Amino acid sequence: MPNQQQPSANPTIEWAPYTLKDGIDESDLIQAANDVETQFLKQQPGYLQRQLLKGKDNQWVDLVFWQSEQAAAQAGRSFMQSPFCLKYFGMMQEMNDPNAAPPAHYQVIKHWNLTN
């Protein structure tokens, strides 16, 4: 029964920056990100939405919206069991760096619409 809970008034945002490994084609990354979306995230309770952001110099951010910190933490405990997640994470330089910072979670306090 994933995604059947009522949306939280203050969702949690997961900020997961990474650097794309050299030699990884952007279209392959986007396909792997799509597979994570459809084959893993959409099955997780409390998952709301996700955005993939691209910066300069192979810098990327996965921005994932969760109903709660607990939902984000539960999914975080499951992702290493998903072959789709493992393939996606294998495209990131940070996966080989034991000192890399883990994804960070933030609670939404105030939201302004893009159209206002």
Salt bridges, closest charged atoms under 4 A:
GLU14 OE1 - HIS105 NE2 2.91
GLU26 OE1 - LYS54 NZ 2.61
GLU37 OE1 - ARG50 NH1 3.65
ASP62 OD1 - ARG50 NE 2.67
GLU69 OE2 - HIS105 ND1 3.20
